[in-house]
C-alpha cells in the first residue's frame, strides 16, 4: 500500500470514528444539547481535529442523518418486489419503516428532527446536500410503488403518486410517533395494542388506495 493510499484510509477511519462518537452523543443528548467539545471527548480527538472534517456540529448531524437515511433506504428496498402487485409491496415497505422505527430509535428520531426549511436549497453544504438527496431517494421508493400500483391495477389509478406518497409518509410517521409515545397509555386505558393499531392502519390504507 502506497503512502497516499494509507493516508486516505487513515483519514476515512478518523472521519468514521468522529461520526461514531457524534452519533452516540446526538442519540443520547439531542442536537441542541450536544457540543463539539463533548463529541471530541467521546471520539478521543482534539476539537481541532473535528474541525478538519466538519465545520460545525450541524454538519456532523447531517452526516449522521445521512447514515440513517441510507440504512432506511436499504431496508425499504429489501421489501420492494416488482414481481408481486404493488399494493402488497407497499404494505411490506410500510412494515419495514415500522420495524426501522422500533429497531433504530436513534436514527428514527434524527429523521423526525430533519427539516427542509433549515436549508438554503440554492446553497446546500456538502453534508446537507447528501442528506436531502438520501431523503428524496427514500420518498422515491414510495412514489415508485404507488405509480407501479396504478399501472398494475392494485392501486386506484386516480391518485397522484407524488402527493399521495407525502401524505402517506406524513400519516404513518405521525402514527409511529404516537405508538412510541402513547402505546402504554392506549393499551392501559383502551386495551388496544400496537399490533391491533397496525391492523387498523392497513385496513384504512386498503380502503383509501385500492380501486
N, C-alpha and C positions, 0 to 999 in steps of 0.2 A: 504494500500500500504506500503510495506516494505521500509526500508531506502535505500537499494541498488537500488530498482526499481525506487524510487523517484529521486535518484541522476542520474540514467541513463536517465530518462525522462528530467530532467533539462539540462543535458549535450546535449541531442539531440535538445532541444529547443534553447540553446545558439548557437549550430552549425548552425541551420537553420536561426537564427537571423543574424549571421555573413554572411551567404550565401545571404540572402535577401538584406543586405546592400551592399555587394560586387556586386551583380547583378545590383543594381541601379547605382553604380559608374561606373562599366565597361560599361554598356549600354550608359551612358551619356558621358563618357570621353575616353573609349577605354582602352585596356590593358596597352599600353606604357605610358599613361598619368595618370595612377592610382597608388597610393601608399598605402601601408599598413596603414599608418597614416590616409589617407582620409577614408579608409574603417572602421577603428576603430572609427573615429569620427562619421561616419554615423550610425554605429551599437551601439554607446554609450558604447563601451567596451574599456579597455586599449589595447594597441598594444600587450602587453604580453599575453593577453587572446586569441587574434587571433592566436598567435604562438603555443598555446596549441592544436589548432585544425588543423592548416595549416602551413606548414613550410615556405611558401612564397606566393607571390601574383599569381605566375604561377599555383601553386597547387590549389589555390582558383578559379582561372579562369577555370581550368579543371573541378572543381566541378560544377561551373555554366554551363559550356558547357554540362556536363552530364545531367543536368536538361533539357536543350534544346533538346538533342537527345532523351531522354525518352519521352518528350512531342510529338516530331515529330514521333517517333515510334508508339505511341498510336494513333495519327491521321491517319497515313498510315494504320495501322491495322484495324481501323474502316471502311476503304474503301475497305478492302480486302474481297472479297466474292467468295468463292470457288464454289458456286452454279451457277455462271454465267461464260461465257467464259473469259479466262484470259486477252484477249486484252481489253475488256470493263473494267475489274477490274484495269488493268494497267492505263487506262485513268483516272479513279477515284483517283487512288493513286497519279498520277501526279497533278491532280487538288487539292488534299489535300496538296501537297507540295506548290503549288502556294498560296493557302489560308494561309498556315503557314507563308510564306514569307511576306504576307501582314499584317497579324494579330499579328505576333510575331516577330516584326522587330529586337528587341534586340537579341533574340536567333538566328535568321537567320544570322545576322551579325557576331555573335560569331562563328557559324558553318563555315561561309566563311573564318574566320581567322584561322580555325583549320588546322594544317599542320602536316602530319605524320612524316615529316623529322625533326621535333623538338624533336622527341622521340628517346631514345635509346631502341629499341624494345626488346633487350635482358635484359634490366634492368628497366622496367617501374615502376614509382612510383604508389602508390595506385590509386590516382585520375586520373592520366594519363591512367593507365590500364583500369579503368572503362569507361572512355570516348571513348577510342579506341574500346572497346568491344561494347559499345552502338552504335557507328557509324557503326560498322560492322553489327549489327543487323538491322539497317535501310537499309543498302545496301542489306542484305539478303532478305528483303521483296520484293525488286525489282527483284533480281535474281530468287526467287521462282516463281514470277508471269510470268517471261519470260520462265522459264522451264515448268511451267504448260501450258502455251500457245503453246509451241512446241508439247506438248502431246495431247492437245485438238483440235489442228488444227487451232487455231485462230492467231498463230504467226508462221512465217517462221521457219521450223524445222532445217534449215541450219545455223541459227545464234548460236553463243556461248553465253549462258545466262550470264556468269560472265563478259566477255569482253563487251558485249552489255550493261549490267547494268551500268558499269562505264562510258561508252561513253555517254549513255543517261542521266545519272546523271550530268555529266560534262556539256553537252549541255544545259540541262534545267536550271541548276544553273546559267550558263552564261546568259541565256535568262532572268531569273528572275532579275539578276543584271542589265541588260540592261533596263528592264521595270521600275525598281525602280529609276534608274538614268536618263533615257533619255525619259520617256514616254511623258512628256510635250513637249519636243523639237520635237519628232517624230509626235505627234498629231498636233502641230502647223505648221510644215513645210510640212508634208506629209499627214495630215488629216487621220491618222491611229491610232485608239485607242487600248488600251491593249487587249480588248476583241477580236478585229479582228486579232491581232498578235497571240493570243492563238488559235483561229480557224485555222490559217495557220500552226501553230506548230503541231497541232493534225492531220491536213491533211498530212503534211510531215511525221509525225510519222507513220501514217497508211500505207503510200506508202513504208516506209522503213522496216516495221515489218510484215505486213500481207503477207501471201503466194500468 
